[in-house]
Amino acid sequence: MSINRRKFIQTGTVAAAAVATGFASSGFQNETKKYLSQRVPVNERKFTSKAVEEKINEVGKLIVDPELKWLFQNCYPNTLDTTVRFTQKNGRPDTFVITGDIPAMWLRDSTAQVWPYLPLANKDKPLQDLLAGVINRQTQCILIDPYANAFNDGPTGGGWENDLTDMKPELHERKWEIDSLCYPVRLAYGYWKQTGDISCFDKDWEEAGRLILQTFREQQRKKNKGPYKFMRETAWQTDTVAGAGYGNPVRPVGLICSIFRPSDDATIYPFLIPSNFFAVTSLRQLAEMSEKILKNTSFSAECIGLADEVEKALQDFAVANHLDFGRMYAYEVDGFGNQLFMDDANVPNLLSMPYLDLCDRRDGIYQNTRKFVLSESNPYFFKGKYAEGVGGPHVGLDMIWPMSIIMRAMTSDSEKEIAYCLKMLKNTNAGTGFMHEAFHKDDPEHFTRKWFAWANTLFGELIIKISNEHPGLLKREY
């Protein structure tokens, strides 16, 4: 049965969320301010990490606001509690990570969901094995099809098998997004740096790295349009692709085409700027791992060469002159001189660039860009009765993504701004104890996706970051 991410739009309540996802029945009571855990019962959790439980207790003791503490305790372990399937396959760890209420594994989401647990890997060998299992599974996914964004747990079929592209039974969806190949590199690099373990870096991983480089080169479209095209029979415009499935025209300038955004929405101009920055960082990380772990200096040089080429093209084409904000990054360009001024809530986006180590947060061009993104000059910045933040075309206008509020706090040095973000996040969970995909700016109880593990775990990552860098912000109520 085909499952569409756009179908998960509903008005939410605590009871509805609990029943629909299998979470424990709520103990949230506005009258008494009593907060009971919304985690699934212990015996129903998919994976339990001793180190994660200790971190929950450690950070929880620092949080004075009872609702904020409740949110952290529910959200931070949500990926482990509800979305991971950890096994051994051919004597190696294997971890399939569903995104939440859609039973498929996105390369992007699966990395982002487990990323906040990396700092604890050396304290918990089972957790380290689970993380290694994600890397191993992502490697196998890339070998199946480097152009796919989401995968089934085996050749089961289902998902979008009728799309007009080269579908396979292992694929849930085949939308080509640059970041789908960047995120596995980010996870492998972060895992290696954190643990020193190189057991994941075998011949399959090396071959997946070659496919990443090959795919990026193909999508520079220097000689032709490349092997990938995509169309879908749909009434939703951003779910299919212009140009007979190849996207709108580009002038080959060294940038890489991304036919879809991290939101799984089609690009307007295929050179998606934040994703090209992400590719540069990923290629340099891939080069370092190839040289130091695999001792493959020739492939490392190829990665560095492409990274240098894309970086030069970004210097030439990524920066635009906005009438009100001056020199800033465009969201998308086409190489012909056309530039799109907007930002989308999904990461990578312009707002998240420092979080992903794509630029320095103090950089003047980024700061101008950030001011634009968080202003009403951004067509997808919404401000309402309960919050302000970035959304996108994916679920429509006036819908703010908590992820954008979290990322605003993640990329801020201002305690005043971070506190403002915490207040908005607390006041828009609709009493569920969890983050959501999006909520209406004037009615937080109208939200999409009651079980969206990436947003939950990212919120946990934010709280831990604040506990390390601005602990005083946790010692107050919001």
N, C-alpha and C positions, 0 to 999 in steps of 0.2 A: 504494500500500500504506500502510495506517495505521501510524504509528509512535508508540508510547506511551512517554513519558518514564519511566514506571514499569518498563518492561521492562529498563532498563539496570542491573540489579542482579546483581552477580557477585562471586565471590572473585577478586581480581586478583593477578597476578604481573607482573614486569617483562617477561618474554618474551611473555606473553599480551597485555599492553597494546601492546607494540611491533608484534606481528603484526596485531592487530585494527585499529589506527589507521594503520598505514603508517609509524610512526616508525622511525628507525634502530634496529637491534638493540642491545640494551643492553650497556654495558661495566661496569655496576655489579657489583662483587664485594665481598662483605662481608669476605672474608679479606684482601684487599690494600688495601681502601679506595681502589679506583681508580674514577674516575668519568669515563665518556665521554659525550659529548653525546647526548641523546635527541631533539634537534631533527631534523626531516626533512632530507634532504640539500639542499644549497644549490640545486641545479637543480630541486628539487621544491617549493620554498617558493612560496606564493601571492603574497607581496609582501615585498620587502626594503627596509628603511629604513636609510640610512647613519647617521642620528641615533640610531636605536634601537640599532644595533650598537655605536656609540661609547658609548652609555650603559651597555650591558651590560658592556663592557670597563672603563669608568670605575668603576662600582659594584662589579664583580666583584673588582677589585684591593683593595677595602676589606674583603672578607669573608674572615675567617680560617678559619672552619669549612668544610671541603671539601664536605660534603654540602649545607650551606646555600647555598654558592656554586653548586653544581650545580643545585639546585632553582631558584634565581633565573635562571640562564642558560637553563634549559629553559622556565620558565614565562612570564617576562616577554614574550618575543616570540611566544608560542604563537598568539595571535589572528592576527597578521600571517602567521606561517608557514603556518597551516593552515585558516583560516576565511574569508578575504576573497576576493571576486570583484570586482576593480576594473576598470571599463571607462569608456568615454565614451558617453553616450546623448544624442542631440540636441545635441551640442557641449558637454555639461556632464558633470562627474564623476558617476559612479554606482557605488556600492559596496554589494553584497549581502554580509551577514555571517551565516554560519550559526553556530549555537550550539556546534557540535562534532559529536558523534556523532548529532545529529538535523539533517538537511539543510534546516532552516527558519530564518528570521530573526525573532527576537523583538525588538520595539521596546525592551524593557528590556535584554535581554542585549547587543544590538548596541551600545547606548550605553555600557554598563558595560565591554564588552570593549575598546573603543577609547579610553575616557576617560583611561587612564594615559599615552597617547601625546600628549595635547594640549600639555603643556609643551614638547614638542620640535617643534611644528608650524612655528614660525618658522625653525627651523634646517634644514628639509628640505621643499622645495616639493612633491615627489611625495607625501610623507606628508600635507602639508596638503591636497592635492587628494583623497587617499583619504578624509580626514576629512570634507571637504566633500561627497564622494560619499555618505557615510553619511547626512548631513543631507538631501541631495536624495532619497535612496531612502526615508528615513523619511517625508518629506513626501508622497511618492506613496502610501505605505502608508496614511497617515491619510486621504488623499482617497478611497481605495478603501473604507475602513470604519474609522471612529474607535473602534468597539467591539471590534475584533479585537486580539489580543495577538501573533499570530505569522503570518508570511506566507510563501508560496512565491515562488520566483524567476520570477514571471510566472503567467499563468492555467493552471497545469499540473494543477490538481486534486491530490488526494492529501492526506494528513493526516486530518482529522476531518470529511470531507464529509458523513457521515451524522448528525452532531449535529443536534438539534432546535432550530435557530436559523437565522438568515438567512445561510447559508453562500454563499460565492462561490468560483470556481475559484482565485482569487488567495490565498485564505485557507488557512493551515495549521490554524489554530485560532481560535475566536471567543469567548474568555473575557474578559469585561469586567473590567478591572483599572485603577483610577485611574492607577497608576504607569506604565502603558503609554503614556499621553499626557504624563506628567511628564518621563520620561527624554529624549524628543526635544527638549523645551524646554531641559532641562539641557544637552544636548550643543550645541545651537545657541547658547545663551547663553555657554557656556564657550568655544566656538570663536570667537565674535565678540570676546569680551574678550581672548582670547589672541592672535588674529591681526589683528583689525581688518577682516578681509575680510567684505564684505556681499553677495558674489555669490550666496549661497544664498537670500537673502531677497527672493524674487520674488513674483509674483502667486499662484503655487501655495502657497508657504509662508504667505502672508497668509491664503489661504483655509483652509489646514490649521489655522492659529491660530484662525480663526472656528469651525471644527468642534470644536476642543478646548473652547472656551468654551461652545459650544452643548451639547456632550455633558455637561460638568460640570453645567450648569444642568438638563438633563433628568434627571440622576441625583440631583438634590436631591429630586425626586419631590414637589414642592409641590402639584401639581394632580392628577397621576395617576402610574402606575407607570413611564411612559416607554415608548419603543419596543423596549427590549431585553429579551429573555428567552432562557434557555438550559436545555436538558436533554440528557442523554446516556444511552443505554442501557448501563449498566455495573453491575458488582457492587461497585465502589469508591465509597463514599459521597461522598467529597469531590470526585469528578469530575463530579457532577451537582448540580442546584440545587433546593432546596426551594421550596414555594410556587408550584407549577406553572411553575417556571422563573424566577420573579421574586425569589426569596430570601425569607427570613423577614421579617415585617412590620417597618416602621420608622415612627416618628412624625416627620414633616417638621419639622426644627429648624434647617435651614440647612447641615447637613453633606451630603456627597456619598456616595452608595451605591457601594461596590465589591463586586460580586457574587463576585469571586475575589480571592485574595491574590496577592502576587508569586510565591508557590510554585505558582501555578495550581491551588490548592485552594480550594474554595468557602468563603466566610466563613460564620460562624454568625450574627453580628450585622452587617448590611451596612455600617454606618458604621465603616470600618477607619481607626483613628486615625492611625497613621504615614503612611498614604497621603493622608489629608486634610491633614496638615501639609505633605506634599510638594506637594499641589495649591496651597496658599497660596503657597509659595515659587515654584512654576512660574508661577502667574498674575502675580506681581509681576515676574518676569523677562520674561514675555511682554509685559507692559505696557511695560516699559522698552525692549525691542527695537522694539515697535510705534511708540512715540513717537519714539525717537531715530533709528531706521533708516528706518522707513516714513512717519514724520511723521503718523501716524494717531492723533491725540490722543483722538478719540471712542472708538475701540476700546480704547485704553489705559485710559481711564477706566472702561470696562465691566469690564475685567479687574481693575482695582484694587477696584472695587465688589464683585465677587464674592469676591475675596481677603479683603476686610474682613469680609464676611458669614460666610464659612467660619471665619475666625480667631475671630470673636466666638462662634460656635457651639462651637468647640474650647475656648474659655475656659469655657464653660458646661457642657460635657459630657465633655471628654476626661480630666479629672482625677478619679481615684477614691481612696477611702480604704481602703488595705489594712490588714488586722489587724496584720501584722508590719512593714510597710515604710512605713506612713503615706501621705502624699499622693504619688501616682505616676500615670503615664499608664496607662489601660486600653488593651488591644490593640484591642478592638472594642466598640461600644455600639450601641444601637438607638433612642435618643431617648425610650424609655419608662422608663428608669432601670436597665435591665439592662447589666452591664459584664462583659467577659471578661478574666480575669487570665491572660495567657500571652504568650509571644513566639515567633515563628517565625524560622528562620535566614535566610530570604530577605529581601533588601533592596529596598524600605524596610521596616524593622522598628523596634521601639522602640530597640534597641541602636544602630542606625546613624544616629539622628537628627542628631547633631552632624556626622557625616561628610557628610551631604547638606545641611548648613547649615540644618537645620530648627529647631535650638535650640543654645544655648550648652552645651558639655559640663560647665561648672561650675554650671549651673542646679540648684538643690536638688531640684526635682521630677524632673529627668532623672537625677540621681545616685541618688535613691531607686529610680527605675525600673530603672536599670542594676544596682543591687544585687539587685533582685528577679529580673531576667532571668538573672543569673549565679548563681542559687541554686536549690536543689531545690524551692523554692516554685513555680517555673516548671515546669509539667508537661512541658515539652519541653526541659528542661536535663538532660543526661545526664553521669554521671561514671563512668569505668571504669578499667581497668588502664593504659591508654595515654594517656588524655586526658579533658578535660571540655569541654563546649560545648553549644551549642543545636542542636536538630534541628527536627523538625516532623512533621505527619501525612503528608507527601508520600511518604516512604519508610519510615515506621514508627518504632516505639520503639527506643531504644538506639542510634540512628544519629546520629552527630555530623557536622555540616557544617563542613568546613574554613573555609568562608566566615564562619562565626560566630566562629571563633578569630581569623581575620584581622581581622574587624571589631572584636573586643574589643581587639586591639592598636591598631587605627586610632583608637579613641576613648579611649585611655588616655594619661595623662601619666606614669605610673609605669614607670620602666625595669625594675623587678622584674617587673611584670605583663607588659610587652612581651616580656621575655626568656623568661618562662614560656610565652607563646604561641609564640614562635619554636621553643622546644624541642618543644612538642607538634606543631607543623606538620612539623618535621623528622622526628620519630619516627613519623609516621603516614602517610607517603607510600607505604608498602609497597614501597620499593625501585624505584618506577616513575619517579621524578624529576618527578612532576607532582602537583598537587592533584586531588581528586576531588569529586564532588557530596557524598557522605557516606561515612562508614566506621563500622564497629561499634566501640563504646567499648572492647571487650575484645579486638578482633581487627582491626587496620587492614588486613589483607589481604582482609577481607570489605568491599568498597566498591562504590559505585554510580558509574557513568559514568566510564570511564577517560579520556574525552576531553571535558572540560568547560571550555571556554576562558575563561569568565568567572572562575571560581575561580583559574585559572592566572594570568591577567593581573592580577587583584586582588592576588594574592600578590606579583607583581613590583612593583606600586604600593606595597605595604607596605614592601618592602625599600628602595625608593628614598626613601620618607618617613623611614625610620629612618636612612638614610645622611645625610639632611639635618638631622635633628633630634636623633638619638641615635647618632652614628657609633661611639661606643665600644662599643655593643652588637654591632657587626659584627666587632669585634676580639677575639672570644673564641669558644671552641668550646662546642657545646651537646650 
